[in-house]
Amino acid sequence: MSLFAGQPAEGAVQAVPYVDLGRYAGKWYEIARLPNRFQRNCSAGTSATYSVRSDGKIDVLNECRAADGRVISAKGVAKLASASGPPSKLKVTFFWPFYGNYWIIELDPEYRWAVVGEPGRKYLWILAREPHLDDELYNRIAERIRTQGYELAGLIKTPQGQ
C-alpha cells in the first residue's frame, strides 16, 4: 500500500489517506522548508520530535540552532483536525488558542521521510528520520510536491551538520 497522496483533485492539497501516529512519533530532521517567519532565526540543525500522549494528542518539540550556535526550541501540541477526519490532518499550536494546519501530504511507506504542508501552500517541510537525504530521493520528493501545486523556487535546504 502506498501512502503517497497522489494527484490533487481540482488543485486542492491532498493529505495522505492514513498515518499510524505511533509510527510517525519520534524524531524527524528537517531536510528543507519554505521560508516562514517563525523559523527566521534557525540556521541549522532543525528537528521535530513527536510524542503521542495517552489522551490522543501529540506533544511537539521543535529545535534548531541559531547562527550564533545557541539552541532555539518551541514546545507545542497537535491534535486531529476533526474527530472523523484522517489522522494525516492535524492542527498544531505553539501559542494557544491559535492553531495551524499540519497535513502530512507525502509519506514513505516505511516512515523514513515525510512531507508536511497545509491547504494554502504557505508552509512546507520535508522531513526525514536521518539528517540527510540522497539527492535522487530528494528530487523525486520535490517533484511529488510540485504535483501538489507548491512553488518550490524558495525552498531552503537545512544544514544538519554531520
ABEGO torsion letter per residue (X at the ends): XBABAEBBBGGBBBBBABBBAAAABEBBBBABBBBBAAAAABABGBBBBBBBBAAGBBBBBBBBBBAAGBBBBBBBBBBBABAABBAABBBBBABOABBBBBBBABBBAAGABBBBBBAAGABBBBBBABABBBAAAAAAAAAAAAAAGBBAAABBBBBAEX
